[in-house]
Amino acid sequence: MTDKWRKWPGILAAVLMLTATTLHAGVPEARDLNEAGRLAEQRCAPVLLEFAAEYCDYCVLLENEVLAPTLLDPAYDQRVLMRKLLIDGDSMLTGFDRRPVDPADMADRYRVWVTPTVLFVDRDGREIAQRLVGISSVDYYGGDLDRALDQSRKRLQELGRCDTPDAAGALSAASNPAANLR
């Protein structure tokens, strides 16, 4: 093999690894919930908080089969802002009140005792829809997620956090690809 061709297998391997990492990046880890709340409010969308743990196989299942594919759908960019809190992690984050907080303390505040637990909150961190605790079936979780997102949006409208019912391009569950996960 000539010198000019020796570099291509390494370059190809690096590109494939980068592509795989990008496609399976998953839910962004929470760093600043105050900022997340502000961004979500601009979209008239809830903040989805995924409480997870490193040791939790069901958390990996939820993220790989439901949440990560949802993040790849551009329609969800305006519908929800997702953040993950690793309750067994050692990093601090900024809470909705701009104070430093440990993810495990956040789980205690929200009375999260099972992972995965998904909460839907407003800009101030108040729950605005029924939480999703655990995962019993991937087949139905997409529909449950869509119902909770619709409930969240309705609650945000009731609180006067949206200009119009159709602000930010709200989707109906029927036209939503995640609803087809059932």
PyMOL commands that set and color helices and strands:
alter all, ss='L'
color gray80, all
select helices_A, chain A and resi 3-23+33-43+57-71+74-78+103-109+138-158+173-175+177-181
alter helices_A, ss='H'
color red, helices_A
select strands_A, chain A and resi 47-52+81-86+93-94+100-101+117-121+132-133
alter strands_A, ss='S'
color yellow, strands_A
deselect
rebuild
show_as cartoon
